[in-house]
Amino acid sequence: MGSNPTARALKLKIVSKIKEYFTETKKEMLENVSWPTWKELQANTIIVVVASVLISLFIFAMDFGFGIAGDEKSLWRGALGFIYGMF
């Protein structure tokens, strides 16, 4: 079984395309992408953390409020009711 020249050419073409992809990606990331400054990055991180905490508190409040309305026979007592019911 000798090597198939067509298969070898196909493999070389695929490897060439992959190398070209990574070369173009590196060029794009270094030359065309505008990266934020350190202060911008910190400010945006703080915004994301604060928004995440506020949204999680809102979801907790809604779940707690609707969960309290249910009694022991209710199908839904909120996530906390479900967790407490497991013990």
N, CA, C and O atoms as a DFTB+ gen file, in Angstrom:
348 C
 N C O
     1  1       0.840      -1.167       0.000
     2  2       0.000       0.000       0.000
     3  2       0.888       1.235       0.000
     4  3       1.495       1.576       1.016
     5  1       0.958       1.879      -1.109
     6  2       1.747       3.094      -1.220
     7  2       0.931       4.291      -0.779
     8  3      -0.279       4.199      -0.573
     9  1       1.609       5.406      -0.638
    10  2       0.894       6.611      -0.221
    11  2       0.110       7.177      -1.395
    12  3       0.561       7.135      -2.540
    13  1      -1.030       7.688      -1.103
    14  2      -1.910       8.251      -2.120
    15  2      -1.570       9.732      -2.290
    16  3      -1.747      10.503      -1.347
    17  1      -1.085      10.156      -3.469
    18  2      -0.702      11.553      -3.652
    19  2      -1.881      12.514      -3.495
    20  3      -1.699      13.643      -3.041
    21  1      -3.065      12.084      -3.858
    22  2      -4.240      12.945      -3.735
    23  2      -4.577      13.183      -2.263
    24  3      -4.886      14.307      -1.869
    25  1      -4.517      12.135      -1.462
    26  2      -4.802      12.262      -0.030
    27  2      -3.750      13.143       0.641
    28  3      -4.071      13.953       1.510
    29  1      -2.487      12.977       0.229
    30  2      -1.409      13.790       0.800
    31  2      -1.615      15.265       0.443
    32  3      -1.440      16.141       1.290
    33  1      -1.982      15.536      -0.798
    34  2      -2.225      16.916      -1.225
    35  2      -3.397      17.516      -0.454
    36  3      -3.366      18.691      -0.088
    37  1      -4.425      16.714      -0.208
    38  2      -5.588      17.180       0.547
    39  2      -5.194      17.520       1.982
    40  3      -5.619      18.543       2.520
    41  1      -4.376      16.656       2.605
    42  2      -3.924      16.923       3.974
    43  2      -3.094      18.200       4.029
    44  3      -3.251      19.004       4.947
    45  1      -2.208      18.391       3.048
    46  2      -1.392      19.605       3.009
    47  2      -2.259      20.845       2.833
    48  3      -1.984      21.892       3.421
    49  1      -3.306      20.725       2.021
    50  2      -4.215      21.853       1.804
    51  2      -4.952      22.200       3.097
    52  3      -5.113      23.372       3.436
    53  1      -5.397      21.171       3.813
    54  2      -6.104      21.390       5.077
    55  2      -5.183      22.040       6.095
    56  3      -5.575      22.994       6.766
    57  1      -3.960      21.534       6.218
    58  2      -2.994      22.102       7.154
    59  2      -2.688      23.549       6.777
    60  3      -2.564      24.410       7.648
    61  1      -2.568      23.813       5.482
    62  2      -2.308      25.173       5.003
    63  2      -3.454      26.109       5.365
    64  3      -3.219      27.244       5.780
    65  1      -4.687      25.647       5.214
    66  2      -5.867      26.459       5.551
    67  2      -5.908      26.748       7.052
    68  3      -6.236      27.862       7.462
    69  1      -5.578      25.748       7.871
    70  2      -5.586      25.940       9.322
    71  2      -4.516      26.950       9.711
    72  3      -4.770      27.832      10.532
    73  1      -3.331      26.836       9.138
    74  2      -2.247      27.780       9.423
    75  2      -2.641      29.190       8.992
    76  3      -2.381      30.157       9.707
    77  1      -3.262      29.303       7.831
    78  2      -3.718      30.606       7.340
    79  2      -4.761      31.208       8.278
    80  3      -4.740      32.411       8.541
    81  1      -5.669      30.382       8.780
    82  2      -6.697      30.846       9.708
    83  2      -6.071      31.458      10.957
    84  3      -6.445      32.555      11.372
    85  1      -5.111      30.738      11.559
    86  2      -4.488      31.243      12.780
    87  2      -3.644      32.489      12.510
    88  3      -3.599      33.396      13.341
    89  1      -2.989      32.539      11.378
    90  2      -2.208      33.726      11.023
    91  2      -3.108      34.939      10.864
    92  3      -2.794      36.015      11.372
    93  1      -4.216      34.777      10.167
    94  2      -5.160      35.879       9.970
    95  2      -5.821      36.289      11.289
    96  3      -6.070      37.473      11.518
    97  1      -6.103      35.317      12.147
    98  2      -6.707      35.622      13.444
    99  2      -5.756      36.448      14.290
   100  3      -6.168      37.427      14.912
   101  1      -4.486      36.063      14.320
   102  2      -3.487      36.812      15.087
   103  2      -3.375      38.235      14.555
   104  3      -3.330      39.190      15.331
   105  1      -3.331      38.377      13.235
   106  2      -3.232      39.702      12.625
   107  2      -4.452      40.551      12.992
   108  3      -4.312      41.726      13.334
   109  1      -5.625      39.967      12.922
   110  2      -6.868      40.679      13.245
   111  2      -6.864      41.136      14.708
   112  3      -7.218      42.277      15.009
   113  1      -6.465      40.246      15.606
   114  2      -6.477      40.570      17.035
   115  2      -5.461      41.652      17.382
   116  3      -5.706      42.452      18.285
   117  1      -4.348      41.693      16.698
   118  2      -3.300      42.663      17.015
   119  2      -3.499      44.004      16.322
   120  3      -3.152      45.045      16.882
   121  1      -4.049      43.995      15.118
   122  2      -4.109      45.222      14.337
   123  2      -5.484      45.878      14.275
   124  3      -5.571      47.102      14.186
   125  1      -6.542      45.106      14.319
   126  2      -7.867      45.668      14.062
   127  2      -8.780      45.750      15.285
   128  3      -9.774      46.476      15.260
   129  1      -8.464      45.029      16.337
   130  2      -9.313      45.031      17.526
   131  2      -8.919      46.203      18.413
   132  3      -7.736      46.435      18.658
   133  1      -9.915      46.938      18.890
   134  2      -9.631      48.024      19.831
   135  2      -9.847      47.489      21.246
   136  3     -10.975      47.197      21.645
   137  1      -8.777      47.367      21.981
   138  2      -8.827      46.813      23.323
   139  2      -9.135      47.913      24.323
   140  3      -8.672      49.041      24.152
   141  1      -9.911      47.614      25.370
   142  2     -10.212      48.635      26.382
   143  2      -8.988      48.930      27.238
   144  3      -8.095      48.096      27.388
   145  1      -8.971      50.129      27.791
   146  2      -7.905      50.465      28.734
   147  2      -8.185      49.758      30.056
   148  3      -9.270      49.216      30.266
   149  1      -7.185      49.771      30.948
   150  2      -7.353      49.106      32.238
   151  2      -8.489      49.738      33.037
   152  3      -9.258      49.025      33.681
   153  1      -8.603      51.058      33.005
   154  2      -9.676      51.741      33.752
   155  2     -11.046      51.386      33.175
   156  3     -11.995      51.157      33.925
   157  1     -11.151      51.341      31.847
   158  2     -12.425      50.955      31.221
   159  2     -12.802      49.530      31.605
   160  3     -13.965      49.243      31.888
   161  1     -11.821      48.646      31.615
   162  2     -12.066      47.253      31.978
   163  2     -12.555      47.142      33.417
   164  3     -13.488      46.390      33.699
   165  1     -11.935      47.880      34.324
   166  2     -12.356      47.856      35.725
   167  2     -13.762      48.414      35.892
   168  3     -14.575      47.853      36.626
   169  1     -14.048      49.521      35.210
   170  2     -15.379      50.133      35.319
   171  2     -16.458      49.189      34.790
   172  3     -17.510      49.031      35.409
   173  1     -16.195      48.569      33.654
   174  2     -17.179      47.645      33.082
   175  2     -17.350      46.405      33.955
   176  3     -18.455      45.873      34.062
   177  1     -16.280      45.945      34.572
   178  2     -16.382      44.792      35.466
   179  2     -17.256      45.121      36.671
   180  3     -18.083      44.309      37.085
   181  1     -17.073      46.307      37.230
   182  2     -17.892      46.722      38.372
   183  2     -19.362      46.800      37.976
   184  3     -20.235      46.393      38.742
   185  1     -19.634      47.316      36.794
   186  2     -21.022      47.405      36.311
   187  2     -21.633      46.016      36.194
   188  3     -22.777      45.805      36.597
   189  1     -20.884      45.078      35.651
   190  2     -21.394      43.711      35.478
   191  2     -21.642      43.053      36.829
   192  3     -22.659      42.383      37.010
   193  1     -20.730      43.234      37.779
   194  2     -20.896      42.628      39.109
   195  2     -22.121      43.212      39.811
   196  3     -22.930      42.469      40.367
   197  1     -22.260      44.528      39.788
   198  2     -23.405      45.173      40.445
   199  2     -24.716      44.726      39.795
   200  3     -25.675      44.401      40.495
   201  1     -24.758      44.708      38.457
   202  2     -25.975      44.272      37.769
   203  2     -26.299      42.818      38.101
   204  3     -27.466      42.476      38.292
   205  1     -25.291      41.966      38.172
   206  2     -25.520      40.551      38.503
   207  2     -26.093      40.395      39.905
   208  3     -27.005      39.597      40.120
   209  1     -25.562      41.153      40.858
   210  2     -26.066      41.082      42.235
   211  2     -27.510      41.584      42.297
   212  3     -28.356      40.963      42.940
   213  1     -27.791      42.708      41.627
   214  2     -29.159      43.246      41.654
   215  2     -30.150      42.289      41.004
   216  3     -31.243      42.083      41.532
   217  1     -29.792      41.712      39.889
   218  2     -30.694      40.768      39.214
   219  2     -30.909      39.532      40.074
   220  3     -32.031      39.036      40.169
   221  1     -29.846      39.025      40.704
   222  2     -30.009      37.836      41.547
   223  2     -30.873      38.147      42.770
   224  3     -31.668      37.306      43.192
   225  1     -30.727      39.345      43.344
   226  2     -31.593      39.725      44.469
   227  2     -33.050      39.849      44.036
   228  3     -33.951      39.456      44.776
   229  1     -33.285      40.388      42.856
   230  2     -34.647      40.493      42.331
   231  2     -35.258      39.108      42.133
   232  3     -36.407      38.873      42.509
   233  1     -34.493      38.199      41.547
   234  2     -34.999      36.834      41.324
   235  2     -35.260      36.157      42.666
   236  3     -36.262      35.460      42.823
   237  1     -34.365      36.356      43.632
   238  2     -34.565      35.779      44.967
   239  2     -35.844      36.313      45.595
   240  3     -36.636      35.549      46.146
   241  1     -36.048      37.633      45.512
   242  2     -37.235      38.243      46.108
   243  2     -38.514      37.714      45.460
   244  3     -39.487      37.421      46.154
   245  1     -38.512      37.594      44.137
   246  2     -39.694      37.081      43.442
   247  2     -39.953      35.623      43.834
   248  3     -41.092      35.247      44.110
   249  1     -38.913      34.815      43.858
   250  2     -39.064      33.410      44.207
   251  2     -39.533      33.267      45.654
   252  3     -40.401      32.449      45.959
   253  1     -38.950      34.072      46.534
   254  2     -39.337      34.014      47.942
   255  2     -40.782      34.459      48.126
   256  3     -41.545      33.830      48.860
   257  1     -41.154      35.548      47.456
   258  2     -42.514      36.070      47.587
   259  2     -43.567      35.109      47.069
   260  3     -44.575      34.875      47.736
   261  1     -43.348      34.553      45.896
   262  2     -44.328      33.611      45.352
   263  2     -44.268      32.276      46.074
   264  3     -45.265      31.556      46.129
   265  1     -43.117      31.940      46.624
   266  2     -42.984      30.674      47.351
   267  2     -43.701      30.687      48.677
   268  3     -44.208      29.654      49.113
   269  1     -43.756      31.848      49.337
   270  2     -44.445      31.960      50.626
   271  2     -45.947      31.784      50.444
   272  3     -46.625      31.256      51.326
   273  1     -46.467      32.227      49.297
   274  2     -47.908      32.173      49.061
   275  2     -48.418      30.736      49.039
   276  3     -49.584      30.488      49.347
   277  1     -47.557      29.791      48.678
   278  2     -47.983      28.400      48.610
   279  2     -47.996      27.761      49.977
   280  3     -47.183      28.094      50.839
   281  1     -48.931      26.835      50.173
   282  2     -48.957      26.117      51.445
   283  2     -48.222      24.791      51.272
   284  3     -47.575      24.563      50.250
   285  1     -48.321      23.935      52.251
   286  2     -47.612      22.657      52.212
   287  2     -48.082      21.766      51.063
   288  3     -47.303      20.965      50.547
   289  1     -49.342      21.896      50.659
   290  2     -49.884      21.050      49.595
   291  2     -49.655      21.649      48.216
   292  3     -49.963      21.022      47.202
   293  1     -49.122      22.845      48.179
   294  2     -48.884      23.526      46.917
   295  2     -47.801      22.813      46.118
   296  3     -46.869      22.243      46.685
   297  1     -47.935      22.853      44.795
   298  2     -46.915      22.249      43.942
   299  2     -45.634      23.070      43.940
   300  3     -44.542      22.508      43.851
   301  1     -45.749      24.370      44.035
   302  2     -44.567      25.235      43.967
   303  2     -44.485      26.088      45.218
   304  3     -45.395      26.859      45.524
   305  1     -43.391      25.940      45.930
   306  2     -43.141      26.745      47.110
   307  2     -41.874      27.570      46.932
   308  3     -41.292      28.029      47.915
   309  1     -41.448      27.760      45.713
   310  2     -40.219      28.497      45.455
   311  2     -39.022      27.572      45.568
   312  3     -39.126      26.453      46.070
   313  1     -37.898      28.050      45.098
   314  2     -36.681      27.240      45.145
   315  2     -36.282      26.952      46.584
   316  3     -35.841      25.846      46.899
   317  1     -36.436      27.951      47.465
   318  2     -36.085      27.719      48.868
   319  2     -37.004      26.673      49.502
   320  3     -36.548      25.806      50.248
   321  1     -38.293      26.764      49.200
   322  2     -39.219      25.761      49.728
   323  2     -38.874      24.368      49.230
   324  3     -38.992      23.393      49.973
   325  1     -38.452      24.269      47.991
   326  2     -38.048      22.987      47.425
   327  2     -36.809      22.463      48.145
   328  3     -36.744      21.291      48.513
   329  1     -35.832      23.339      48.340
   330  2     -34.593      22.921      49.004
   331  2     -34.868      22.534      50.457
   332  3     -34.382      21.503      50.924
   333  1     -35.646      23.354      51.181
   334  2     -35.954      23.040      52.571
   335  2     -36.800      21.778      52.690
   336  3     -36.696      21.043      53.672
   337  1     -37.638      21.528      51.685
   338  2     -38.475      20.336      51.708
   339  2     -37.678      19.052      51.534
   340  3     -38.158      17.974      51.884
   341  1     -36.481      19.154      51.005
   342  2     -35.658      17.956      50.794
   343  2     -35.087      17.433      52.099
   344  3     -34.700      16.267      52.183
   345  1     -35.028      18.292      53.133
   346  2     -34.400      17.871      54.404
   347  2     -35.415      17.576      55.457
   348  3     -35.054      17.212      56.577
